[in-house]
């Protein structure tokens, strides 16, 4: 059974810092991995989707990497801003099913 | 273009009642999935439908059921509500099931409170 963990559970940084969020999964036979952002009480906003054959994806100040063999993905946020404050979730879709398995998320606070 | 839309946004029910949640996917998307998110946790998979057929079911009791209509919209039904069913219910759509077209797009969710 696929399990996804995220470290740290919460993170507070001053504005302007570069930061890294970590995601680990137990079964490396994944189909793809997707990073999401969730504001309090809201739905999930898709940030980046990485196919299993890819090593990384970039969108603006965000860069996500994938190391399937070690069961890890990282989300790098450059020059953080207060508007980046939210919970960041990673989710993996494995080769056996059609659903995504989510991690518990990292709650990020960027202080002005 | 409209994103994934869900209704109602908030609702309050009492134990034992029944609830129906509705979801309209992004235009052209054929797959709809339902997730339950309890406060402080990541979403848990409930159902996936593609072309009106159930393609996946998570570890939820038979009180949970769903269906997809010819226009690809979907309903999630929960019978005999329990206090533990209180959660944010999220609907997600994707163009297809896999590849780049398997990217999930979520609605704002339906917040269910069971008293």
Interface residues (C-beta under 8 A of the other chain):
Chain A: X4 X31 X32 X34 X36 X41 X42 X43 X44 X45 X46 X49 X51 X89 X91 X93 X97 X98 X99 X100 X101 X102 X103 X104 X105
Chain B: X4 X6 X33 X35 X40 X41 X42 X43 X44 X45 X48 X50 X55 X56 X58 X88 X90 X92 X97 X98 X99 X100 X102 X103 X104 X105 X106 X107 X108 X109 X111
